[in-house]
Amino acid sequence: MYQTGNDDIQRRLEISAGMLFEELINYWRQSSPQQLKEWFNKRKGIAQILDAKDGGRKPVLISRHADELRRVERGYGGAQKPEDYLDSFTAFLRDNLNKIPALIVVTQRPRELTRAQLKELRILLDASGYTERNGSSVLYVLNLLKNQV
């Protein structure tokens, strides 16, 4: 039995093709290239489903022009300079120190910090733009400023 790993895509293919998914796969395997070309030309919607990410909801963009690097920028959340980023992080800590239980534990009793609290704090920091994923972590910015001095 064949599966796409996504029931929605499989259902859409079956509706567009007018046959069950397994029958569709068998038809494709048994057909000649010319037969497949004619078959797909009559059913352009199927090609769009197959060519798109997530079964057609997000198209795969293909460009024929050569890539070029236009600029390299370092992001600091919503700030333009590392100093502004650190100032906004300091303000975030000051404004939320008594509102977020994990911040209270980190600042007053760090040895009592649990994994759950650490995870909660990381999620809150990520949601507020203080994340490690985009290279603008607080530690990175601190090291950057230290090396500039």
Steps between C-alpha positions, in 0.01 A plus 500: 500500500626848412471803728600865470536560872233768462136391477390839367741483204401141429128589509553797267694283255225237502232762436695665217591167339163337545656180635636360823856592591634147456335475157655836410852383591453176304373696198806726509733201523339315210464797264748609238655847519277617215187368672601674825562825315152491347345394832666785694411755229133414557540527879717804567371524857679178590834636383443808715429281805814294440721801426398698805615476859233375738285365218434826321455747782854641474645509148860404436663806349748434220711771350709471186725800569839474668512561872693796630592616847374854549590561863573334830323632806494402864157515660446622853133425544317824426809709580748647255805496729623247755473760776131552421444125512658475845304803621173343387598169664578682826164677481327166433662350809418802715135513382440126542714413799204460735256373237683190371560234768803356318668843499444531874666163557792582265573829671435403862550123534679374186586161655128426533430552130326196349512381141133593457569856618804524274292381205226752587757778518651403166157502333420842647836642392458356149150647474637839608775499236790394723588177325807296417365380167563813297849573634391798707525341842580717798830315558604554138427872520689531831805328350477718189501817711782371720716432194435849360645667809 
